[in-house]
Amino acid sequence: MVRAGLGSPRIAPTGFIVLEHRGRKTGKPRRSPLAATRIGDYVLVATFRGDRSQWVRNLAAAPYTRYWLGGQVREARAFVLHEGKRFRMPKSLPGPLQTVVGLIAPYTRLGWAFAVLSPRSRKAREA
């Protein structure tokens, strides 16, 4: 149902997506339904379980991913923030999104983990 677009943050800024990621040990595709917030062309997902969530570990190991939003599959690159991981803010993130990331980053010390899904251009997918 979520892959078909039900509850998707396509119209409203929050809702659900299905995130497809690769198992870091098996290499098999895995799918996780997640609450998401759309910020322009970007999607923000979070978990209070931190890096105990397998999708966080898998995205940290292999950041190229895809997800379903509004019934359509979208290619993305994940920028993962979790406890114990130092990060450098990607320059490709728009200014307002960099502000959001700066505001949520301290919550990783409380065990939260976040991923910003950046859209991949057609040129990047073909490379």
C-alpha positions in Angstrom: 0.0 0.0 0.0 2.8 2.4 0.9 4.7 1.6 -2.3 1.5 2.4 -4.2 1.5 5.9 -2.7 -1.0 5.6 0.2 0.2 7.9 3.0 3.0 9.3 0.9 4.5 12.7 1.7 3.8 13.7 -1.9 1.1 16.3 -1.2 1.5 16.9 2.5 5.1 17.3 3.8 5.0 14.2 6.0 3.9 10.6 5.5 5.4 7.2 4.7 7.9 5.9 2.1 9.3 2.5 1.4 13.1 2.6 1.5 15.0 -0.1 -0.4 18.5 -0.7 0.8 21.1 -3.4 0.3 22.0 -5.8 3.2 25.6 -5.0 4.1 26.4 -8.6 4.6 24.1 -10.4 2.2 23.9 -7.8 -0.6 20.2 -8.7 -0.9 17.7 -5.9 -1.3 15.7 -5.0 1.8 12.7 -2.8 2.1 11.6 -0.8 5.2 8.5 1.3 5.5 9.5 4.6 7.2 7.9 7.8 8.3 9.4 10.6 6.2 9.4 14.3 5.8 9.7 15.9 2.4 11.8 19.1 2.2 11.8 20.2 -1.4 13.3 17.4 -3.5 14.9 15.8 -0.5 13.4 13.4 2.0 14.4 13.1 5.7 13.8 9.8 7.6 14.6 9.2 11.3 14.6 6.5 14.0 15.0 6.7 17.7 16.7 3.3 17.6 19.8 4.8 16.1 22.3 2.4 14.5 20.4 -0.5 16.0 18.1 -0.1 13.0 19.4 -2.2 10.1 18.4 0.3 7.5 20.7 2.8 9.1 23.7 0.4 9.1 23.0 -0.6 5.5 22.8 3.0 4.2 25.9 3.9 6.1 27.7 1.0 4.3 26.1 1.6 0.9 24.5 5.0 0.5 23.1 4.6 -3.0 19.5 3.6 -2.6 16.0 4.0 -3.9 12.6 4.7 -2.3 8.9 4.8 -3.3 7.1 8.2 -2.9 3.7 8.7 -4.3 3.7 5.3 -6.0 6.9 6.2 -8.0 10.4 4.8 -7.4 13.1 7.4 -6.9 16.9 7.0 -6.9 18.8 8.6 -4.1 22.0 9.0 -2.2 21.7 8.8 1.6 23.6 11.1 3.9 23.4 9.3 7.3 23.8 10.8 10.7 24.1 8.6 13.8 25.8 8.4 17.1 29.5 8.0 17.1 29.9 9.0 13.5 31.5 12.3 12.6 30.1 13.8 9.5 30.9 16.6 7.1 28.0 18.5 5.8 27.6 17.8 2.1 28.0 21.0 0.1 25.3 19.8 -2.3 22.6 20.3 0.4 20.6 23.5 0.0 21.1 26.1 2.7 17.7 25.6 4.5 18.3 21.8 4.6 21.8 22.4 6.0 20.1 24.4 8.8 17.7 21.5 9.5 20.6 19.0 9.6 22.5 21.3 12.0 19.5 21.4 14.3 18.9 17.6 14.3 22.5 16.5 14.5 22.8 16.9 18.4 20.0 14.4 18.8 22.3 11.7 17.5 24.0 11.9 21.0 20.6 10.8 22.4 20.5 7.7 20.2 18.6 9.0 17.2 19.7 8.4 13.6 18.7 10.3 10.5 19.2 10.0 6.8 18.7 12.7 4.2 17.8 11.2 0.8 19.3 13.3 -1.9 17.8 12.9 -5.4 20.2 11.3 -7.9 20.3 12.9 -11.3 20.0 10.8 -14.4 23.7 11.7 -15.3 24.8 10.4 -11.8 22.9 7.1 -12.3 24.5 6.5 -15.7 28.0 7.1 -14.3 
